[in-house]
Structures are given as C-alpha cells and as structure tokens.
Amino acid sequence: MHLIQLLLPVYDNAGRKLDRGLFDEVREALVAQFGGATAFARAPALGDWADGDGDVQRDDVVLVEVMAKTLDRAWWARYRETLEHRFQQETVLIRATRVEVL
C-alpha cells in the first residue's frame, strides 16, 4: 500500500489566492481514480524552501492524500504536469511512501 501526498499551493506566483474550485477538482479527480482522498484545507501548512539562488521562499500549501495499492509512476507524472499547469507552478510536489495498514 502507498500513501501519496500532494502539496498544492494556496497562492499563485503573483500572490493571488487560488480559486477553491481548483482544489475541489483535484479532490474529485482523486476520488474518482482511487476511491477516496483527504484534503487538509482548513489551515494551510507553511512550507519553506531554498530556491536556486539560496533565498528562502515560503508557500502556504494544502495537503491532499490518497491511498493506493500500487504506485503507477507514469500516471502520477502526467497528473503532476496537469497540476503544474492548472496551479501555474514550475513544480508541484507529489511524494509517495510505502505504508502498512494496521
């Protein structure tokens, strides 16, 4: 079993808050594909990261999680590209971890 986590930005690169409908579309697509999804959207997480120049950048992000029996890397690569376009980001972080369901 795999836990897949998507970190989606709350604001675009110009600092404008992204439309809630974008997050609803992601959740709906993941429910359709995997049978369920959890979005931690009430209190955005704060993410700090160093850019190529070493400057620290900050993102407010919504964490979306899904569980999947198998990890289809090609599907996730295509979906990541779709999200990067929709959210107007250079990179959207999607990570996967093997988990044991107790």
N, C-alpha and C positions, 0 to 999 in steps of 0.2 A: 504494500500500500504506500502511496505517496501523498504527501501534503504539498500542494502547490500554492505559493503565495505571490500575489501581485501587489506591488506598491504603486499606487496611482496618484498623481499629483492633484492637489486641490486647486492650484492656481496655474495659469498658463505662464509662458516665459515673460510676458509683459506685466505679470502681477494681477491679472484679472481672474476672478473666481470662475472656475469652470462650471458649466451647467450641470445640475444634478441628474438630468436625463442621461448624460454620458455614463454615469455610474450605474444607473438603473439598467441601461443597455448591457453593460458588462455583466452585471449580476444575472440578468435574464438569459444571456447567451451561455453563461457557465452552468446555470441550472438546466437549460435545455441539453447541453453537451454532457454534463456529468451527474445530473440528477440532484444537485444541490450546490449551494455556495453560501458563504458567510462574509458579510461586509462589515468591517469595523469603521463606521462612518460618523458616529456621533461626536467623537473627539479626535480630530486628526492627529496622527503621530507626527512627531518632528524628526526629520532626517537631516543630518549634517554630512556633507561630503566635500572632499577637496577636488577642485577642478584641475585641468591640465596645467594651470599656472600656479597651483598650490594655494589658491584662495579658497576659503571655506564658504560653501554655498549652503543654504537651508531650504528644505522643501517641507511643506505640510502635505502629508500623504494619507490616503485611505488604504487600509489593508484589506484585501479580498482573498479569501482562502477557499480552496476546493480539495476534496479527497478523490483520488483516482487509483484504481487497481494497477494500472500500467501507466507508464510515462511515455507519451507519444511526443518525442522531441520535435519532430517536423511540424506537427500541428501547433505546438506551443511557439515555435519560431515564427510561423505565419501569423498567429494571433498577436504575438508581441509587435510585429510590424504593423498590423492593423491598429493596435492601441497607440503606437507611437504616432501614427498619422492622425488618429482621432483626437488624441490629447496634445498634439502639436509638440512632441518631445523628441529629442535626439535619441534618448534611450528610456525605455520603461523596464524596470527591474522585475523579472519573474524568477523565482527560485523554487527549487523542489528539494524535499527531504524525504528519505525513506522513513516510514513510521510503522510502529506496531500498534494495532488497535487492541486495547485490553478489554 
